[in-house]
Amino acid sequence: MDLNIKINDNDHLDIGGADAVEIADKYGTPVYVIDEDRIRENYNRFYSAFSRYYPKFKVFYACKANTNFAVMKILEQEGCCIDAVSPGEVYISKKMGFSGDRILFTGNNVTNDELKFVVDQGAVVNLDSISALNRLAEEVNPDGIKISFRVNPMVGAGHHDHCITGGVMSKFGIMDVEAVEAYELAKDLGFEPIGMHSHIGSGILDPEPFKLAIESTMDIAGKVHQDAKIDFEFIDFGGGVGIPYTPDEKVLDINKFAQENVNLFKEKLKEYDMSQPTMYLEPGRYLVGDASVLLVRINSVKQSYRKFIGVDAGFNTLLRPTMYDSYHHIVVANKMNEPETQTVDIAGNICESGDLFARDRKMPNVEEGDLLAILNAGAYGFTMSSNYNSRLKTPEILVHNGKCHVVREKETFEDLFNKQHIPEHLQ
Ligand SMILES: Cc1ncc(COP(=O)(O)O)c(C=O)c1O
């Protein structure tokens, strides 16, 4: 099994050298627990796999996956850069120590004010349309402003329809056939177009669509290089590298993946007589996905028409199972070596039928009070959480060398009143 699971001598789940049961007892549940070392390992494995074959390589962490400040700081220390998709993400990144030149902004359907804000922060913008280019030209003096375009490489892949971002149904990027025109217009307006970006989707474990996307993006870049006379400083192949979520899925052989993709990249550089642009990739999930677990407590065991194991979190805390029908492996953190003896549904505490963490899941015999760990909760976990049903957002704990640090406090009921005002006539 390729899932990141460690068990200690007490038969409890180990997270970065800390005991999950002790963490839950001390900080309460539900709680997200982040393993610092695992993020560093993931980054270094990824970076060295690619830079070994192509030293002009940079990693831009797609921080939409997890914007916890500690996570951002860890990746900043490692030398990573940031892919941001909103002005808020650019703002946070700056506060966490990333200089503007280490931030790429890949927004879509952004306003003029947002474009201006991002450029003023020193980030390079990946424009998603010719409309955005023209609107940016109205907001800033284009002289010397470096920009890039997101192109649709007409290849898409991903773990769910919602996560496929290339091809004819996708809202993202400019069409391949308008790329030359877009770059020429950018130059005419006075911008410095220096990059090209594509991103085909999320949660991809099959290397084949990536190769197709590299070829297709490079064909578009080659044409732009030849017809619009652009010398690219960087070409960015997006994110989307998957991680195993089920016990059957295999971890991607990252060295082979890097070697094959770099080879394709180099072949295309040669074919189009291009110099050596820096190669960018934008992993989100790969860096942080398996570095966190969500600990939840069983508060009800109910035999209805089906057997329901009820826990103290819901889709407001971890949306992926409900939103994407995603599988998250779930273990009993206080009884790690018990055999599976039953098939159950694991349900949350939100007032909706779709609030299930698992259907027909094989589990050991469990009781109220047992602690479950929902694995691989580090990407698109907390960042997609909400206050639906007026439930409070969870605390987050960072584990470093076996020591726990509270990196986000649990909300209180008072937080539910943030920013709301009751007009006088209703008081
Ligand atoms: C532009 C862009 N880059 C990178 C990513 C990261 O994807 P993942 O977390 O699957 O690596 C995303 C996610 O959707 C994205 O939209």
The ligand as a MOL file (V3000), in Angstrom:
LIG
                    3D

  0  0  0     0  0            999 V3000
M  V30 BEGIN CTAB
M  V30 COUNTS 16 16 0 0 0
M  V30 BEGIN ATOM
M  V30 1 C -3.5740 26.9370 -12.3800 0
M  V30 2 C -3.3980 25.7930 -11.4560 0
M  V30 3 N -2.1620 25.3600 -11.1980 0
M  V30 4 C -1.9420 24.3340 -10.3510 0
M  V30 5 C -2.9800 23.6820 -9.7310 0
M  V30 6 C -2.6400 22.5840 -8.7720 0
M  V30 7 O -3.2930 21.4020 -8.9660 0
M  V30 8 P -2.9070 20.1670 -8.0500 0
M  V30 9 O -3.1830 20.5240 -6.6350 0
M  V30 10 O -3.7660 19.0740 -8.5280 0
M  V30 11 O -1.4290 19.9140 -8.2740 0
M  V30 12 C -4.2880 24.0890 -9.9760 0
M  V30 13 C -5.4210 23.3980 -9.3480 0
M  V30 14 O -6.5030 23.2890 -9.8280 0
M  V30 15 C -4.5030 25.1780 -10.8640 0
M  V30 16 O -5.7380 25.6310 -11.1200 0
M  V30 END ATOM
M  V30 BEGIN BOND
M  V30 1 1 1 2
M  V30 2 1 2 3
M  V30 3 2 2 15
M  V30 4 2 3 4
M  V30 5 1 4 5
M  V30 6 1 5 6
M  V30 7 2 5 12
M  V30 8 1 6 7
M  V30 9 1 7 8
M  V30 10 2 8 9
M  V30 11 1 8 10
M  V30 12 1 8 11
M  V30 13 1 12 13
M  V30 14 1 12 15
M  V30 15 2 13 14
M  V30 16 1 15 16
M  V30 END BOND
M  V30 END CTAB
M  END
